[in-house]
């Protein structure tokens, strides 16, 4: 069973536990199950390539 509802959490370092924080977003059916993704933009100058010309960062889909 998978609960796709919003998750609320109260962090232990807060003095009062009456204001929970939302963790994560709701499920979006338009993304067809791939709600979480990260895309790293291209670097600039020496930060973007190794000495042999290969890109240091590549986007991956798992």
HUJODA-V266822 format. One record per residue. N is the residue number from 1. SS is DSSP state (helix for helix, strand for strand, loop for the rest). NEAR is the number of other C-alpha atoms within 10 Angstrom. Layout:
n->N ss->SS near->NEAR
n->N ss->SS near->NEAR
//
This chain:
n->1 ss->loop near->3
n->2 ss->loop near->4
n->3 ss->loop near->6
n->4 ss->loop near->10
n->5 ss->loop near->10
n->6 ss->loop near->11
n->7 ss->strand near->13
n->8 ss->strand near->12
n->9 ss->strand near->11
n->10 ss->loop near->14
n->11 ss->loop near->12
n->12 ss->loop near->8
n->13 ss->loop near->7
n->14 ss->loop near->10
n->15 ss->loop near->7
n->16 ss->loop near->10
n->17 ss->loop near->12
n->18 ss->loop near->8
n->19 ss->loop near->11
n->20 ss->loop near->13
n->21 ss->strand near->12
n->22 ss->strand near->12
n->23 ss->strand near->11
n->24 ss->loop near->12
n->25 ss->loop near->12
n->26 ss->loop near->12
n->27 ss->loop near->15
n->28 ss->loop near->11
n->29 ss->helix near->9
n->30 ss->helix near->8
n->31 ss->helix near->9
n->32 ss->loop near->8
n->33 ss->loop near->9
n->34 ss->loop near->12
n->35 ss->loop near->13
n->36 ss->loop near->9
n->37 ss->loop near->9
n->38 ss->loop near->8
n->39 ss->loop near->10
n->40 ss->loop near->9
n->41 ss->loop near->10
n->42 ss->loop near->14
n->43 ss->loop near->12
n->44 ss->loop near->8
n->45 ss->helix near->7
n->46 ss->helix near->9
n->47 ss->helix near->11
n->48 ss->loop near->14
n->49 ss->strand near->15
n->50 ss->loop near->11
n->51 ss->loop near->8
n->52 ss->loop near->6
n->53 ss->loop near->8
n->54 ss->loop near->10
n->55 ss->strand near->13
n->56 ss->loop near->13
n->57 ss->loop near->15
n->58 ss->loop near->10
n->59 ss->loop near->11
n->60 ss->loop near->9
n->61 ss->loop near->7
n->62 ss->loop near->5
//
